[in-house]
Amino acid sequence: MYVVAGVSGNTGAATARTLIEAGERVRVLVRDAAKGESWARQGAEVAVADLADAAALTAALSGARGAYLLNPTGYAAEDPFRDAAVVADSIAQAATAARLPKLVVLSSVAADRPSGTGIIATLRTLEQRLAGIGLPVTFIRAAYFMENWAEVAGVAAAEGVLPSFLAPLDRAIPMVATADIGRAAAETLRQDWAGRRTIALQGPAVYSPNDVAAAFARALGKPVQAVAVPEAGWAEALSHGGFSARSIAGFTEMMRGLNSGHVDFGSDPAAEPRGKAPRPPITSAPTGRAARAELWPVARRPAGRAAWTPDRPPSSPGRNRRCHRPSRPGRARRECRRPRPAGCPIRPTPPAAARRCTSY
């Protein structure tokens, strides 16, 4: 039997489903018995325990062949770093007391870095605590969750704008779907190993905010433009989401690390890579032929207008937006200043076409 935590969330649910579908016996770990009812109908056992309660967690882990555990960040908590340390100690004590044969633990890209990673430090704490208990443990360091974009899907659908804390908008980074994390966790649980393992897990390709906006545009059948949220507006946006002051500071440092490259998927050469190797990230806008082959949307606002925030979309296309046609060899570039009610087309025209639009 395998114990799976986090079944009310994405990765835990995917792990439990994968194990059940494979014919394995599963015990799901929940804090609220009502949340275990649907799993009981699927044939799983249900154990009620809080990850911070070492005694209850020990009972839930007893008799298991292995467990998938995680330490979800409580962004509303006054001090998520302190709470993470409490949960890490509880998991370590319970796994040891229950004589758990093996552990698979969700972690994050850059958990190997000692500083400059913000909220990811909570997962570094978990890794360090569990690495010293002498049990076989595998840490799955996941890339940026694709599901993070679901938080702004409504804005994209309603306003054609995709707010992004990631920048530059053309810089591609590894991402992964939580369903793939769950499948990888279930697969790993069914394996045997000794000591400590670290898996660096990403999806089949790397993606930029512009790529994500293009995917939304295809799904919605309407133009969607990625827009970088200015760092000055991060704290306000996060506070509206219920983040505490410590969580805002931790999240801000994490995003700075992601945008600067300090939070790097390949920072630990000892980690086992899973997923397709990423293409080199784009660090600047292309020029020449490359520029004519791609659409590079960039948000711009008129001088004196307030910065974009989630409740203030960028100004509509007008005098501050221009459409440029690429110059032919030996001729100066010409501009069209005709405002377009819907902005420039979301799809780039082929490089050999007479003209294309770029929104500025």
Secondary structure as UniProt FT lines:
FT   STRAND          2..5
FT   TURN            7..8
FT   HELIX           10..21
FT   TURN            22..23
FT   STRAND          26..30
FT   HELIX           33..36
FT   HELIX           37..41
FT   TURN            42..43
FT   STRAND          45..48
FT   TURN            51..52
FT   HELIX           54..61
FT   TURN            62..63
FT   STRAND          66..69
FT   TURN            75..76
FT   HELIX           80..97
FT   TURN            98..99
FT   STRAND          103..108
FT   TURN            109..112
FT   HELIX           118..120
FT   HELIX           121..131
FT   STRAND          137..142
FT   STRAND          144..145
FT   HELIX           146..152
FT   HELIX           153..159
FT   STRAND          161..164
FT   TURN            169..170
FT   STRAND          173..176
FT   HELIX           178..189
FT   STRAND          196..201
FT   STRAND          206..207
FT   HELIX           209..220
FT   STRAND          225..228
FT   HELIX           231..233
FT   HELIX           234..240
FT   TURN            241..242
FT   HELIX           245..260
FT   TURN            265..266
FT   TURN            269..270
FT   STRAND          272..274
FT   HELIX           288..293
FT   TURN            303..304
FT   TURN            310..311
FT   TURN            319..320
FT   STRAND          323..324
FT   TURN            329..330
FT   STRAND          335..336
FT   TURN            341..342
FT   TURN            351..352
//
